[in-house]
Amino acid sequence: MRKVTSGLFHSVDGVVSEPNLWQFNSFDEDLGQGLTGVMERVDTVLLGRVNYQEWAGYWPTAAADQGFADFINGVQKFVASRTLTEPLEWQNSRLIQGPLEDFVADLKQGDGGEIAVMGSISLVRQLLFAGLLDELTLMTHPVVAGSGRHLFEAGDPTTRLRLTDQYRTSKGKVVSTYSLLGE
């Protein structure tokens, strides 16, 4: 069975949206190695409409020497949207047909590498609370963002996680990986 994963940049105060506004120049070799490892394991990406539209407007024309550009342009991408229609303009992109949870459950049963939810906070939340997200990595930056969207909200269902890996980067980020615990 394929594994569904997600990694989100995270501020100390829990903000996961718009990390470009608060992560500053915090990438280092340690984080780069971790992200490279993800790209080596992933062969399918899930995106929400907003992330898809932002990334489709940037990555296809990004400098070819950027490793992530090569990865994200070449990887198979499935997009969750109620408003977009086929054909999608970004190469290797298709709309998810039917309910998201059914689509992902079927995708997990197929052959291939990891399936990664990239960005797309709503998708991460939906798949986590449906029990379909196998692994969640939070890359906590040593900054208080002050405002923005949080991954977890008041009223969310109790969801048990198990810390499976954690390390600190040279620039002080803490990368914590959790797996979903069954009842």
Buried (B, 14 or more C-beta within 10 A) or exposed (E): EBBBBBBBBBBEEBBBBEBEBBBEEBEEEBBEEBBEEBBEEBBBBBBBBEBBBEBBEEBEEBEEEEEEBBBBBEBBBBBBBEEBEEEBEBEBBEBBEEEBBEBBBEBBEEEEEBBBBBBBBBBBBBBBBEEBBBBBBBBBBEBEBEEBEBBEEEEEEEBEBEEEEEEEBEBEBBBBBBBBEEE
